[in-house]
Amino acid sequence: MKIRLDTKKIYLAMAEKGLTATEIARNGGVSQQAVSNALNGNRVGRVKVVPAICQALGVSAKDIVIIED
């Protein structure tokens, strides 16, 4: 099982809210590099990254997480 983020949805929500990866990281208490890695599809990284993104964008994890077999 592989977990990845729906980056298209995330980038769209970021644009709508006028947020950057740095602002998401700061608000969520995670590093900017962790958010950047997740958004670039390199890896989701720490478990805290998804909740930080969800909180900043006002979305749920099921809206942005894709689970592949």
C-alpha positions in Angstrom: 0.0 0.0 0.0 1.3 3.4 -1.0 0.1 6.7 0.3 0.4 9.9 -1.7 -1.1 13.3 -1.7 -3.4 14.8 -4.4 -1.2 17.7 -5.0 -3.5 19.2 -7.6 -6.2 19.7 -5.0 -3.7 21.0 -2.5 -2.2 23.5 -4.8 -5.6 24.7 -5.9 -6.7 25.2 -2.2 -3.4 26.9 -1.5 -4.0 29.3 -4.4 -7.6 30.0 -3.2 -6.4 30.8 0.3 -3.2 32.6 -0.8 -1.0 30.3 1.3 2.6 29.2 0.6 4.2 25.9 1.7 6.2 28.0 4.3 3.0 29.4 5.8 1.5 25.9 6.0 4.6 24.6 7.7 4.7 27.5 10.2 1.0 27.2 11.1 1.2 23.4 11.3 4.4 23.1 13.4 6.3 21.1 10.8 9.4 22.0 8.7 9.0 23.8 5.4 11.2 21.0 3.9 8.7 18.4 5.0 5.8 20.2 3.4 7.8 20.8 0.3 8.8 17.1 0.0 5.1 16.1 0.4 4.0 18.6 -2.2 6.7 17.6 -4.7 5.6 14.0 -4.4 8.9 12.9 -3.0 7.4 11.4 0.1 4.6 12.2 2.6 7.2 12.2 5.4 6.3 12.6 9.0 2.7 11.8 10.0 2.3 15.4 11.1 2.6 16.8 7.6 -0.9 15.7 6.4 -2.7 17.2 9.5 -0.7 20.4 9.1 -1.8 20.8 5.4 -5.4 19.9 6.3 -5.6 22.4 9.1 -4.1 25.2 7.1 -6.3 24.6 4.1 -9.5 23.6 5.9 -9.8 20.2 4.2 -10.0 16.7 5.6 -7.3 14.1 5.0 -9.7 12.0 2.9 -9.9 15.0 0.5 -6.2 15.1 -0.2 -4.8 11.6 0.5 -4.7 8.9 -2.1 -4.2 5.3 -1.0 -2.9 3.0 -3.7 -2.6 -0.8 -3.6 
